[in-house]
């Protein structure tokens, strides 16, 4: 089981393709910095010497340490080479925001997918995405996404006085991933780890449910695995009240308690469009 702590709770982040404008790259850079990430931030860009008050570096090789997490914002044609540079620098985890992979039906896109998977298998690097909308961990706080849900850094990432149990969200769809928080804020729901799995080239959405003990027992929302039977046993300490909800927007959602065997799974209509 891969160690996902560098991905979900990094102490340092390299933003490769960082920007300070209002582009997608700029929005993610702004949100990561302005939400007050408590670790080191290393913008990587050849076009600027400083990004939003942080010294910028021309290449991955130039950053002063092997960051825990690389956020990849470069064009698709450069992603594989960038991931190779990250692996050579000793960076253990990456989230690839860039699109231009399996969602495109071309030989070049398929080759990039295969190359990403090969790097992960060869180096042990954990890779979220590609075509991911990012990930969020308000416990740090880490906001590595361009989602407009997080455009206001004054908006608390967690309810201030809620006694609700923590909820983790892992979805293929970026819009759905952060829609849970957007709709749950007014209800004082406590969303902690939120991951947009994207194309799931290396890590599938359900793999995040099995992350090492970086979180207390919590429910999780995730699509069913692409390969039947691939649901793993959760690695965090579970209780009899812990639950997993698997939801597919076009089909059904499935919920079960960790204390139940799979034969007792209860099925219900998908609720992605309900209140």
N, C-alpha and C positions, 0 to 999 in steps of 0.2 A: 504494500500500500504506500503510495507516494506521500511525502510530508508536504502538506499544503499550507503550513504556517507561513512560509515566506510569501505565498500568494495572498493569503487572507489577512495576515497580521504582520506585515513587513516592518522592519525598523528603518529601512531606507528604500527610496524609490527613484529609479532613473526614468525620466520621461523622454523617450526617444522620438524626436520630431516635435518637441515642445514649441509653443508659440504663445504670444501675448495678445493676438488679435481676436476677432469675433468668429473665427472659423471653428470647425469641430475640434481641431487640435487646440486652439486657443481656449475654447470653453472648458475642455477637460483640464488643461493646465491651470486655468483660473480656479476651477472648483477644487482641485486637489490642494492648491496653496491656500485659498481663502477660507476653506473649512477647517484649517488649522491642523493639518497632519503633524503629528508630534515627532516624526523621525527626520532623517536627512533627505533632502530633495535635490536631485541632480538633473537639471534640464540638459538635454543633448540636442544641439542644433548648430549648424555651420553658419547660420545667417545672423546670429546675435551673440554678443559677449555676455549679456545678462538678460534674464527673463524674470519679470515681476520681482525684482530684488534678489534673485538667486543667480550666482555665477553659472554661466552656461559653458558646456564643453563641446568641442568639435566632433568628438567620436566617443563611442563606448569605451575604448581603450584609455581615454584621457581621464575618466572619472576617478577620484582618489581612492575608491574602495569598490569591492564587488557588491553592488546593491542587492538587497534581497529580492526586489521586484523590478522588472522592466515593463513599462507601459509602451507598447509599440504603436506608433502613429504614422509610420512612413508608408509610402505607396506600396501596393501589393508586390510589385516587381522587386522591391528591395527588402521585403520582410524576411525571407529565408536567410539572406546574407547577414541581416541585422541580428537574427536569432543566433546564428553561428558566432557572431562577435560577442553576444551576451554569454553564450556557453563558454567561449574561450576566456572571457573575463571572470568566470566563476559565478555568474548570476544564476541562482537556482530556479527562478520562476519568472513567467512573463504572461501578460494578458495582451493579446493581439486585437487591437481595435480595427485595424485595417480590413477592408473587404477586398473581394477579388479572388475568392477561393471556391469552395464547393458550391456556393450559391450561383456561380457562373459556370455554364456548361461549355468549357473549352479545355483543350489539352494543356494549355499553360496553367490554368487554374488547378486542374487535377494534379499536375506535376508539383505545384507549390504545396498542395495538401500532403502529398506523399513525402515531400522533403521535410515538412514540419514534423510529421510523425516519425520519420527516420532520426531526426535530431533528438527528439524526446527519448526515443528508445536507446540511442547510442550514449547520451549524456546523462539521462535521468532527470532532465529539466522538466518541470511541470508547466504546461502551457494551456491557458484558457483562451477560447476563441478558435480560429480567427472570426472576424465579423461579429465581435462582441461589443456590447454597449458599455462594458466595464464592470466594475465591482465596487462594493461599498461595505465598510466595516465601521459603524459609528462608535464602536468601543475604543478606537484608536485616537482620533477619528481619521478614517481613510475614505476619501471620495474620489475614486479613480474612474470617473465616468463623465460623459458629456451630456447625460440626460438632463433635460430642463427641470426635472423634479427638484434638482439641487441647485438651481440658479441663484437662490438667495442664501448666502452664508449666515444670515441672522436667524434663519429658520432652524430650530433645534432638530437634530437628527434623531433624537429619542424623546419621547414624552417626559416631561419633568417630574410628574407626580404619579405616573401610572404604576399599578401593581400587576399589570398583565404579564403573562409568561413571555419570554423571548421567542421570536419567530425568525427562522432562517428561510431565505427564498433562493432557489436555484432554478432558473428557467432558460430554455433555448432563446426565447424571445426577449430582447432587451426592453421593449415597451412594456411587456407584461411583468418583467422582473421588478421594475420600479413603480409600476401602477399599484402594486399592493401597498407600498408605503404612501403613495399619493392619496389613495382612498382610505387608508387606515389611520392617518394622522389625527383627524378629527375625532376618531373613536378611541384615541389614546392607546393604540396597539404598538407594541415594542418590536420593531423589525431590526434585527441585528445584521448578520451576514446576508448580503444580497449579491448574487452572482448572475451575470448574463453569460450563459455558456456559449452563445453564438453557434458556429458550425460544428462544434464538438469534435474537432479533428483529433485531439489528443485526449482531453478530459471530457466525459459526458456529464450532463447536468446532474445525474445521480451520484457521480463520483465525489462531489462536494459534500454529500451527506455523510461520507465516510472519512472526513478530514480528521486528523489527530486531535487530541484533547485540547483544543484551543478555545472551546466554548462549553458552557453548561448545557445540560440536556435541553433540547428545544424541538418544537415541531418544525417541519420543513415542507416547502412546496416545490415540486419538481415534476417534469414530464416523465412518463414511463420510459425506461431505457429502450434504446433502439434495438438492442439484441435481447430477446426474451430471456428471463432468468438471470440477468446480470445485476439484479439488486444485491448489493453487498450488505454485510452486517455492519451497522453503524459503529464507528470506532470511539465515539464519545461515550461517557457513562450514561446509560439510559435508565429511565424509571418506567414503571408500569403505565404511567399516564403519558409518556412521550409518544408522539405520533408522527407519521409521515403522510402527506397528502400528495398524490401524483395526479396531475391535471393535464389534460389535453384539450385545447380550445375547441377542437372539432368533434371530440368524442365524449368520453366520460372521465370523471375524476375518481380516484381510488384512495380511501383512507383506512389506515389500520394502526392499531396500538402496537407498540413494540412487544407487548406481552402476548399477542395473538399469533398463531401460525398463519401462513398465507392462505390456507383453506378457509379462513374465516374473514377474509377481506370483505368489507362492505362497499358496495358500489352505489354511486349517486350521479345524477346529471352534472356535467361540467358547469361551473358557476362563474365562468370568466366574464359573463355579461350581466350578472345579477348584482344586486346591491347587498 
